Amino acid sequence: MKQPLPVQWFQRQPEIVAQELIGKILVVIEPDGVVLKARIVETEAYLATGDPASHSYRGRTQRNAAMFADGGVWYVYQIYGIHLCVNVVTETEGRGSAVLIRAAEPLAGVERMQQRRKIQDVRRLLRGPANFAKAFGFQLADNFQPVVQPHRFFQDAPGTAPVVKRSPRIGISRAQSMLLRFYDAQSAFCSR
């Protein structure tokens, strides 16, 4: 088995982590032993400074406190009162930067993901940040938890490197012109 990415890997600038996270594999070992795996195909970087779309833009709050931790923890928050979004915190303590996981290609544990999402279409299982969070069983309790754990971690993927492109982020009203969305141009699993 490939080694998990070390916590230091996440303690870099968010745009670098967002770009290099494309093609990495998220592995989650559920309490009952079911293994979920997915190849990350779409991310968005949220910067510590000069980024009005970032939750950290106006400073630290109770909601965004995880963004100000050392890189390598999860920032999980709720939107519209029902859906969760999952981010990986980057850089170092006090910075306030993160990478949103927007979409992934399911590789293992597909039946469990389908049960959670209540859909069969594999292409739609992990398309969109809320769908990704639901399929992988993320909870608000995962906020501030380490990204590198025995039961949940990222690792390098075997095979050919993805063709990574960048574009404006999706569904934001501020800083729309910033090219901070990264995606695998050859993947059919991206959100758009």
C-alpha positions as CSV (number, residue, x, y, z in Angstrom):
1,M,0.0,0.0,0.0
2,K,1.2,3.5,-0.8
3,Q,2.2,5.7,2.1
4,P,-0.3,8.5,3.2
5,L,0.7,12.0,2.2
6,P,2.4,13.6,5.2
7,V,0.9,16.5,7.1
8,Q,3.7,18.7,5.8
9,W,2.4,18.2,2.3
10,F,-0.6,20.3,3.2
11,Q,1.4,23.1,4.8
12,R,2.0,24.9,1.5
13,Q,0.2,27.7,-0.4
14,P,-3.4,26.7,-1.1
15,E,-3.2,27.2,-4.9
16,I,-0.3,24.7,-5.0
17,V,-2.1,22.2,-2.8
18,A,-5.3,22.6,-4.8
19,Q,-3.5,21.9,-8.1
20,E,-1.4,19.0,-6.7
21,L,-4.4,17.4,-5.0
22,I,-5.9,16.6,-8.4
23,G,-5.2,12.9,-9.0
24,K,-4.6,12.0,-5.4
25,I,-6.6,9.3,-3.8
26,L,-8.7,9.8,-0.6
27,V,-8.9,6.6,1.4
28,V,-11.5,6.2,4.2
29,I,-11.8,3.0,6.2
30,E,-15.2,2.9,7.7
31,P,-15.8,1.5,11.3
32,D,-17.2,-1.8,9.8
33,G,-14.2,-2.3,7.6
34,V,-15.6,-1.0,4.3
35,V,-13.0,0.9,2.3
36,L,-14.0,4.0,0.4
37,K,-11.6,5.4,-2.2
38,A,-11.9,8.2,-4.7
39,R,-9.6,10.1,-7.0
40,I,-9.8,13.8,-6.6
41,V,-10.7,15.5,-9.9
42,E,-11.7,19.1,-8.9
43,T,-10.7,21.5,-6.2
44,E,-10.8,25.2,-5.4
45,A,-8.2,27.3,-3.5
46,Y,-9.2,29.9,-0.9
47,L,-6.4,32.3,-0.1
48,A,-5.4,33.8,3.3
49,T,-5.1,37.3,1.9
50,G,-6.7,39.3,-0.9
51,D,-9.5,36.8,-1.5
52,P,-12.9,38.2,-0.7
53,A,-14.5,34.8,-1.5
54,S,-12.6,33.1,1.3
55,H,-14.3,32.5,4.6
56,S,-11.2,33.9,6.3
57,Y,-11.3,37.2,4.5
58,R,-12.9,39.1,7.4
59,G,-10.9,37.4,10.1
60,R,-11.3,34.5,12.4
61,T,-14.8,33.5,13.6
62,Q,-16.2,30.5,15.4
63,R,-17.3,29.0,12.1
64,N,-14.0,29.4,10.2
65,A,-11.6,28.8,13.1
66,A,-10.2,25.6,11.5
67,M,-8.9,27.6,8.6
68,F,-6.5,29.3,10.9
69,A,-5.0,26.1,12.3
70,D,-1.8,24.5,11.0
71,G,-2.3,23.0,7.5
72,G,-3.4,19.4,7.5
73,V,-6.7,19.5,9.3
74,W,-10.2,19.3,7.9
75,Y,-12.4,22.4,7.7
76,V,-16.0,21.1,7.5
77,Y,-18.9,23.6,7.4
78,Q,-22.6,23.6,6.7
79,I,-24.3,25.5,3.9
80,Y,-28.0,26.2,3.4
81,G,-28.5,24.7,6.9
82,I,-28.3,21.1,5.5
83,H,-25.3,20.4,3.3
84,L,-21.7,20.0,4.3
85,C,-18.6,21.2,2.4
86,V,-15.2,19.6,3.0
87,N,-11.9,21.5,2.9
88,V,-8.3,20.7,3.6
89,V,-6.6,23.5,5.6
90,T,-3.3,24.7,4.1
91,E,-0.3,26.8,5.1
92,T,0.6,27.4,8.8
93,E,-1.3,28.5,11.9
94,G,-2.8,31.9,11.7
95,R,-2.9,32.1,7.9
96,G,-6.6,31.2,7.1
97,S,-6.3,29.3,3.9
98,A,-8.0,26.1,2.6
99,V,-8.8,23.9,-0.4
100,L,-12.4,22.9,-1.1
101,I,-12.8,19.5,-2.6
102,R,-15.4,19.9,-5.3
103,A,-15.5,16.5,-7.0
104,A,-13.9,13.1,-7.2
105,E,-14.1,9.8,-9.2
106,P,-15.3,6.9,-7.0
107,L,-12.9,3.9,-7.0
108,A,-13.9,1.7,-4.1
109,G,-16.9,1.4,-1.7
110,V,-19.2,2.6,-4.4
111,E,-22.2,0.8,-3.0
112,R,-21.8,2.5,0.4
113,M,-21.6,5.9,-1.4
114,Q,-24.7,5.1,-3.5
115,Q,-26.6,4.2,-0.3
116,R,-25.7,7.5,1.3
117,R,-26.5,9.5,-1.7
118,K,-29.6,7.4,-2.7
119,I,-28.6,7.4,-6.3
120,Q,-27.1,4.8,-8.7
121,D,-25.4,7.0,-11.3
122,V,-21.7,6.6,-10.5
123,R,-20.8,9.8,-12.4
124,R,-22.9,11.9,-10.1
125,L,-21.9,10.3,-6.8
126,L,-19.1,12.7,-5.9
127,R,-19.9,15.6,-8.3
128,G,-20.2,18.7,-6.2
129,P,-18.9,19.5,-2.8
130,A,-22.0,18.6,-0.8
131,N,-22.4,15.3,-2.7
132,F,-18.7,14.5,-2.0
133,A,-19.2,15.1,1.7
134,K,-22.4,13.1,2.0
135,A,-21.0,10.1,0.0
136,F,-17.9,9.9,2.2
137,G,-20.0,10.3,5.4
138,F,-18.3,13.5,6.6
139,Q,-19.9,15.1,9.7
140,L,-19.5,18.5,11.4
141,A,-17.6,16.6,14.1
142,D,-14.8,16.1,11.4
143,N,-14.0,19.9,11.6
144,F,-10.5,20.4,13.0
145,Q,-9.7,16.7,12.8
146,P,-6.3,15.7,11.3
147,V,-6.3,14.9,7.5
148,V,-3.7,12.2,8.2
149,Q,-5.3,9.4,10.3
150,P,-5.1,5.6,10.2
151,H,-8.7,5.5,8.9
152,R,-8.7,8.5,6.6
153,F,-5.8,9.8,4.5
154,F,-4.7,10.9,1.0
155,Q,-2.1,9.0,-1.1
156,D,-0.5,9.2,-4.5
157,A,-2.3,7.6,-7.3
158,P,-0.8,5.0,-9.6
159,G,-0.6,5.6,-13.3
160,T,-0.6,8.7,-15.6
161,A,-0.6,12.2,-14.1
162,P,-3.8,14.1,-14.7
163,V,-4.1,17.0,-17.1
164,V,-4.8,19.8,-14.7
165,K,-6.5,23.0,-16.0
166,R,-7.6,26.1,-14.0
167,S,-10.6,28.3,-14.2
168,P,-12.7,30.7,-12.1
169,R,-14.3,29.2,-9.0
170,I,-17.9,28.1,-9.2
171,G,-20.9,29.5,-7.3
172,I,-19.3,32.5,-5.6
173,S,-20.3,36.2,-5.9
174,R,-16.9,37.7,-5.0
175,A,-13.5,37.4,-6.6
176,Q,-15.1,35.6,-9.6
177,S,-12.2,36.4,-11.9
178,M,-9.6,34.6,-9.8
179,L,-8.5,31.4,-11.5
180,L,-8.4,29.2,-8.4
181,R,-10.5,26.2,-9.5
182,F,-8.4,23.3,-10.6
183,Y,-9.7,20.2,-12.4
184,D,-8.7,17.2,-14.4
185,A,-9.5,18.1,-18.0
186,Q,-9.8,14.4,-19.0
187,S,-12.2,13.5,-16.2
188,A,-15.9,12.9,-16.7
189,F,-16.5,13.3,-12.9
190,C,-16.0,17.0,-12.6
191,S,-18.9,19.1,-11.4
192,R,-18.9,21.2,-14.7
